[in-house]
Amino acid sequence: REPLIGAEGGEQQAAGWLGSSAELGEMNPGQLREAAEWLVQARRVVVFSGAGLSKESGISTFRGEGGLWSRFFNLSLVYFGTPVGWKLTPRVSWKAYLQYFLEPVAKAEPNAGHHAIAELEKLLKTAAAKVPGSQEKEFTVLTQNVDGLHQRAGSTSAAVHELHGTVWRYRCCKEGHPHPHVLAPQSYSTDPFVSGEWSKIPKCEVEGCGSFLRPDCTLFMEGLPPDVWGASLGAVRRLEPGDVCLIVGTSGVVYPAASLPELAMTKAGVKSVEVNPNPSTFSSSVSLFLQGPAGTVLPELVQRVKELL
C-alpha cells in the first residue's frame, strides 16, 4: 500500500472496531481528564495526524467519501498523482495539480484542531521548563498531510515531520533537485509559479538539468522521504513508559505511515489516545478513544491540560 499525494485518506474505517475504553457518543469528561493527565505527566508526546484533521479545514481527502479519488478518477488525477505522469506529460500534470489540489489547499486555514495541537506543544514545554531540574518536554508532530497547516497554526517547524512531503516546496522531475522557491499560502494568487500560463511550467535551475518542477510530496508508487521517515521512526522509538501517542484524524490504512502509531501501541507503558469522528483500525487497540471532530475534542482536551498545570 503506497502513500498518496497530499493526504492519507481520511475515510474512517469502522471495520475491525471491537470496542475500546470509550463509549460512542458524547465525550466523556472523565476520559478527557485522564488523557490530559497523561499528557501533563509524559516526558515525550508524539502526535500522529492524518487527512481527517485537514478535512475539517475544507481540504478533500483522497479516498474518503466525496474525496478527490472518487470525484475525479480521470487521467488528469492519475497523472498528477504519479511520477510517471509528471515525467511524460508535465503540462497536463501541472494543470491538474493546480486545479484539483493546490488551489483548495492554498485557500484553507488551520482549524481549531490544528491550533489546539500547537497550543498543547507550547503549554507542555513551558510548564516543563518552569520545573527546576526537570527534563525538557519532547513534543513531535508526525503528519501525513502536505498542507503545512500545523506550522501555520503555530506548531514549531522543527517539531513537525511531514511524512509525505509538502506542496509548498518543489523539486525537479528528472533528478529530484530541490528548487529554492518556496510557495507561500498568503501570496498564492500572485505567485509567478502558479499565476502564469499553465503551459509555462517552472524548470529546474541546476546547470545542465532544466527539467520541469513538481511538488516535493510523495506520489503514488514512491517511498517516503528517508530523512523524514528516519526522524519520525526515531521519535516513536524513543517513547518510554508514561509517554503518549496522540492519534488524530487518520483511518490507519495507509502504510508505511500507519506503522508508526502501531509501533507506539506495542511499546509497554506508552499511552495511546485517538481522536476521530468515527472508529478507525486503531480504535480497538488504543488506551482511550475520544470520539468527535478534532476541532471539537482537542480544544476541550487542551482546556483540561490547562486546568492541571
Buried (B, 14 or more C-beta within 10 A) or exposed (E): EBBBBBBBBBBBBEEEBEEBEBEEEEBBEEBBBBBBBBBBEBBBBBBBBBBBBBBBBEBBBBBBEEBBBBEBEEEBBBBBBBBBBBBEBBEBBBBBBBBBBBBBBBEBEBBBBBBBBBBBBEBBBEBBEEEEEEEEBBBBBBBBBBBBBBBBBBBBEEBBBBBBBBBBBBBBBBEEBEBEBEBEBEEBEEBEBBEEEBEEBBBBEBEEEEBBBBBBBBBBEBEBBEEBBEBBBEBBEBBEEEBBBBBBBBBBBBBBBBEBBBBBBEBEEBBBBBBBBBBBBBBEBBBBBBBBBBBBBBBBBBEBBBEEE
